[in-house]
Amino acid sequence: MSPTDIEPPSPVPPVSQRIRARLEAAGVRFHANDNIADHIEPGELDALQAEVAQQMQRVLESLVIDTRNDHNTRDTARRVSKMFIREVFRGRYAPIPPSTEFPNVERLNELMIIGPITVRSACSHHLCPIMGRAWVGVLPSEHSNLIGLSKYVRLIDWIMTRPQIQEEAVTQIADLLMDKLQPDGLAVVLEADHFCMHWRGVKDDHAKMTNSVMRGAFLRDANLRREFLALMNKGD
């Protein structure tokens, strides 16, 4: 057999394609605000960050920016890829943060309110910042789990550090906390500025969006809802 008869080795597909193929084979959804950490293998996040940097460099070149001679943008592609993978979108790629759950030994059953919690995200339409605040109301039962106050911040941040739509984000937060806490009632309110409204389109600097999700006792009991909303706004 001559050397010309030997087939060259197949090129290794980019890491993004390997992860995508794994997700599709498992029948797992991978929308912008989904978490895909369970389908990323060790070492692949570094490779994905490098791949995003290569693609970001192409975007800069398509914008006709001379990154070779412009000292301000020479390292922008690397910085943006690190920011996307490790910071503003890390909730897609990182596993859920640990949150030790404690049994409700004292059988607490009074309303608890956590907030305002600062939230930061980016809209999945334009990748513009979303900045705002969240409040959580919890009505525990004797069978509920309890978590520390800082864990609410970590869990909400895990949901928000993905390209998000606010209407979906508030539901994802409520679903996660209901699963973790198993309370009699749960309320989540999310209020945010959307910079796609500030920077483009109508350029309105004052409009905000506020969403709420009520579960269990908060959905059934109007007095409980009023108490939560009154206490939530007390500090404003």
Protein Blocks (a to p, Z undefined) as FASTA:
>chain_A
ZZklpccddddddfklmmmmmmmmnopacdfkbcfklmccehklmmmmmmmmmmmmmmmm
mnopafklmmklmmmmmmmmmmmmmmmmmmmmpccddddddddfkopabdcdeddddddd
ddfklopacdddddddddddfkbccddfklmmmmmmmmmmccddfklmmmmmmmmmmmmn
opabdcdddddddfklmmgmjopakbccdddddehjlmmmmklmmmmmmmmmmmZZ
